[in-house]
């Protein structure tokens, strides 16, 4: 089976889900400069956060990572995550069930 989707054609902000109902869950995150998402968890998931454009600070627990286009961070969804856009930004997130 092959599924194809264009990031540019997705609707929904800040989250737009690619391939709804399929695993792993894949999301385009779009944030405007100054916009942030409150700390939250994704229990039982491993997450890959790929910065596509702009600048986002991603706080994981007590640590903050400054991401630029092309940066990738992988983390356990049991910890609290809070992204905050420094500029208009877009990222691709893959949330895979923890094995």
N, C-alpha and C positions, 0 to 999 in steps of 0.2 A: 504494500500500500504506500502511496506517495501523497503527501499533502503539500500544497503550495500556498503561500500567503505573502503579500507585500506589506512591509511595515508602514509604508506611506499611505496605504488605503485603509488602515485600521481606524475605527472610531472609538472614542472613549478616552477620557483623561481623568486622573493621571494614569490610570491603568487600562490597557487594551489587551485582551487575551487573544493569542493566536491559537488556532486549533482547539476551540472550546470542547471540554469534556475528554480530551486526550491527555495521556501522560507521556513524558513529563509535562507539567504545566509550563507554558511559555508566555511571558508577558512583556509588552512594550511599556516602559515607564516614561512618561513625558512630564517634565516639571518646568514651570516658568521660574525665572530668576527670583530668589527669595522664598519660593514655595518649599515646604517640607512636609514630610509624613511623620506622624507621631510614632514613637517607639512601639514596636509590635513584634510578634513572633510568628514563625511558620513551623509549628511542631511537626516532628517526624519527616522533615524535608532537608535535603542538601541543596544549597542555592549557589548558582553561578550568576554573578552580576557583571555584565559586560557593558562598559561605558561606550556609547556610540558617538555622542556629540556633547559639547558644552562641558561644564564642570559641576560635579556633585561631590559633596562631602558625605560619606557613609559612616555613620556611627554604629559600631558593633559592640554592645556592652559599654565599656568605659573607653574604648579606643576609637579614634576617628581617622578615616583614610580619605585623602584627597584624590579623587579619580578624574582623569583626563581621558579624552578619546583614545580608545585602544586598550585601556587598563581593564583588567579582569580580576575580580576577587571572588573567592569561593569560601563559603562558610556554612556552619550548621544552623539550621532554622530554629533550633531551640533557644538560641541567644537573641536578645532584643536587637532589632535593626531600625535605624531611622535615617533615611536619605534626606539631604537638604541641598537644593540647587543653588549654586553660586552664580550661574548664568542660566539662560534657557538651555535645557539639556534633555537628552534622550538616552535611555539604556535598555538593554535586552536582558531579562531575567529568566532563568530556567530553574524551576523548582521541581526537583526529582524526589520521589519517595526514597527515604533512607533505607538502604538494604540491610 
